């Protein structure tokens, strides 16, 4: 399918275009991961673990979300 045909199909909202997309090769921009090691004091790990248990997620998830929120806040205050 040509891009024009795909765009028209999408814009016309006549049909679902998801069947026309090869999702096996889809990638999100800026989502490549890289492993890092960070040392935390025990009290901080205890607090992170309590928060993770309260939310029902992993410690890593709490750290990632909190860091992302802080980075977003920092970026928006610089503009």
N, C-alpha and C positions, 0 to 999 in steps of 0.2 A: 504494500500500500504506500502510495506517495504521501509526503508530508501534508500537501494541500488537502488530499482526501481525508487524512486523519484529522486535520484541524477542522474541516467542515463537519465531519461526523461528530467531533467533540462539541463544536460550537452549536450545531443544530440540536444537540441533546436528544437525537432520535434513538440512539442505541448506546449501549455500554461499550466503551472503548477498551476496557481492561483486557478483553480477549485478543486485542490487536497489539498488546505490549508484551515483549519478552522480559518478564520480571527476573529471570535467572541471571541476567547480566546487569540489572539495575544496581546502582550504587548511590548512596547519599554523600553529598559533598561534605568535606571536612569531618568525616566520620572514621577515618583510619585510626586505629588504636595503636598505642605504644605502651609497653609495660614500664612502670617506674616503681621504685622502692622508696617508701617514705617511712621514717621512724616517728612514732607517736608516743607520748608519755602514757603510762598505764591509765591514769585518770581519764584521759581523753578517749582512749579505746573503750573504757567502761561506759562512758557517757554515750559514745557512738553506738555501742551494742544495745544499750537500753532504748535508745531512740529507734534503732533498727527493729528491735523486738516489738516496740509499741506500734510501729507502722507495718510490721509484717513483711519487711524487706531485708536485704542483706546490708551489712556494714558498708560494702563497696557502693551500693546504690545510694545510701545516705550521703556518703562523701561526694559522689559524683554530682548529685542533685544540688547539694549545698554549694559546692564549688562553682557549678554552672550558674546558680542564682547570683552568687557574689560577683562573678565575672561579668554577667549581664548588667548587674547594677552598676558596677564600676565603669563599664563601657558606655552606658547611657548617661552617666554623670559627666563624662568627658566631652560630650557633644553639646 
